Amino acid sequence: MELATQEIGRLHSVGSISTLILADLDHFKALNDSHGHAAGDTAIQAFAAACQASVRHTDLVGRYGGEEFTILLPGAGLESAEIIANEISRRLASAEAPDGVTFPTVSYGIAPSALANADVAHMIVAADKALYEAKALGRNRAVCATA
């Protein structure tokens, strides 16, 4: 979070944008309950690998808590964020899962720095609202924050 705050501040000071993605693995508790925590850990590792393969070297990815992750995309707008979220989901869906386990889908909330006055805490709040909307719409999708 400290790195994200510094990077957003740096970008804002030079007039550049950034976008934050809040990602949540869908029905993660059910995976843990059905297949155990080792399967959940494997799903998180597969998601992390999908992120690593999908983001740019300048992007920041961090575990926000449990099965939630933040992804900061310096210099990227909403369209780029949606492309990256879709690529992460595509890679996770094609990852090899242990026998009898299906990796979860992912819901995403996306918030641009301009919407939140270039403040990471406000970006997370906006992305979280969009994430709840993605879940309400059926999960396994990205929703961009509008306010």
C-alpha positions in Angstrom: 0.0 0.0 0.0 2.9 2.3 0.7 4.4 1.7 -2.7 1.0 2.3 -4.3 0.5 5.6 -2.4 4.0 6.8 -3.5 3.5 5.8 -7.1 0.0 7.4 -7.4 1.4 10.6 -5.8 4.3 10.6 -8.2 2.1 10.0 -11.2 -0.4 12.7 -10.1 2.4 15.2 -9.7 3.5 14.8 -13.3 -0.1 14.8 -14.6 -0.3 11.1 -15.3 -3.1 8.6 -14.5 -3.2 5.3 -12.9 -5.9 2.7 -12.4 -6.5 0.3 -9.5 -8.1 -3.1 -9.9 -9.5 -4.9 -6.8 -9.8 -8.6 -7.6 -11.7 -11.2 -5.6 -11.7 -14.9 -6.2 -15.4 -16.0 -6.5 -16.8 -18.6 -4.1 -13.3 -19.1 -2.6 -14.7 -20.3 0.8 -16.6 -23.1 -1.0 -13.4 -24.2 -2.6 -11.7 -24.3 0.8 -14.6 -26.1 2.4 -14.9 -28.7 -0.3 -11.3 -29.4 -1.1 -9.3 -28.1 1.9 -7.0 -25.2 2.4 -4.2 -26.7 0.3 -6.5 -26.5 -2.7 -7.3 -22.8 -1.8 -3.6 -22.1 -1.5 -3.0 -23.6 -4.9 -5.8 -21.5 -6.4 -4.2 -18.3 -4.9 -0.8 -19.4 -6.3 -2.4 -19.9 -9.7 -4.1 -16.5 -9.5 -0.7 -14.9 -8.6 1.0 -16.7 -11.5 -1.8 -15.4 -13.8 -1.3 -11.9 -12.6 2.5 -12.1 -12.9 2.1 -13.3 -16.5 -0.5 -10.6 -17.4 0.7 -7.4 -15.8 3.6 -5.2 -16.9 6.8 -5.0 -14.9 5.8 -1.5 -13.7 2.5 -2.6 -12.3 2.1 -3.4 -8.6 0.2 -6.5 -7.4 -0.4 -7.3 -3.8 -2.6 -9.5 -1.7 -5.1 -7.3 0.0 -6.5 -9.9 2.3 -7.8 -13.5 2.1 -8.7 -14.0 -1.5 -8.6 -10.3 -2.5 -5.8 -8.6 -4.4 -5.0 -5.1 -5.5 -3.4 -4.3 -8.9 -2.1 -0.8 -9.5 -1.6 0.0 -13.2 0.6 3.2 -13.4 -0.1 5.2 -16.6 -3.0 2.9 -17.6 -6.6 3.8 -18.1 -9.9 1.9 -17.8 -9.6 0.1 -21.1 -6.1 -1.3 -20.3 -7.3 -2.4 -16.9 -10.2 -4.3 -18.4 -7.9 -6.0 -20.9 -5.5 -7.0 -18.1 -8.3 -8.3 -15.9 -9.6 -10.4 -18.8 -6.2 -11.7 -19.4 -5.7 -12.7 -15.8 -9.0 -14.5 -15.9 -8.2 -16.3 -19.1 -4.8 -17.5 -17.8 -6.4 -18.7 -14.5 -9.1 -20.6 -16.4 -6.4 -22.4 -18.4 -4.2 -23.1 -15.4 -3.7 -26.7 -14.5 -5.7 -27.5 -11.3 -5.2 -30.5 -9.0 -7.4 -33.5 -9.8 -11.0 -32.9 -8.8 -10.5 -29.1 -8.3 -11.8 -26.3 -10.5 -10.1 -23.0 -9.9 -12.6 -20.2 -9.1 -13.5 -17.4 -11.4 -12.6 -13.8 -10.5 -14.7 -10.6 -10.0 -13.0 -7.3 -10.5 -13.7 -3.7 -9.5 -11.8 -1.1 -11.4 -11.2 2.5 -10.3 -9.2 5.3 -12.1 -7.1 7.7 -10.1 -9.0 10.7 -11.6 -12.2 9.4 -10.0 -10.7 9.3 -6.5 -8.5 12.4 -6.6 -5.4 10.2 -6.9 -5.7 8.8 -3.4 -5.2 5.1 -3.0 -7.7 4.7 -0.1 -10.4 6.4 -2.2 -9.5 4.3 -5.2 -9.9 1.2 -3.2 -13.3 2.3 -1.9 -14.4 3.1 -5.5 -13.1 -0.2 -6.7 -14.7 -2.1 -3.9 -18.1 -0.6 -4.8 -17.6 -1.7 -8.4 -16.5 -5.2 -7.2 -19.7 -5.6 -5.3 -21.6 -4.6 -8.4 -19.7 -7.2 -10.4 -20.7 -9.9 -7.8 -24.3 -8.7 -7.8 -24.4 -9.0 -11.6 -23.4 -12.7 -11.4 -19.6 -12.6 -10.7 -16.8 -13.5 -13.1 -16.7 -10.0 -14.6 -15.1 -6.6 -14.3 -17.0 -3.5 -13.5 -15.6 0.0 -13.7 -16.4 2.5 -11.0 -18.5 5.5 -12.0 -18.5 7.6 -8.9 
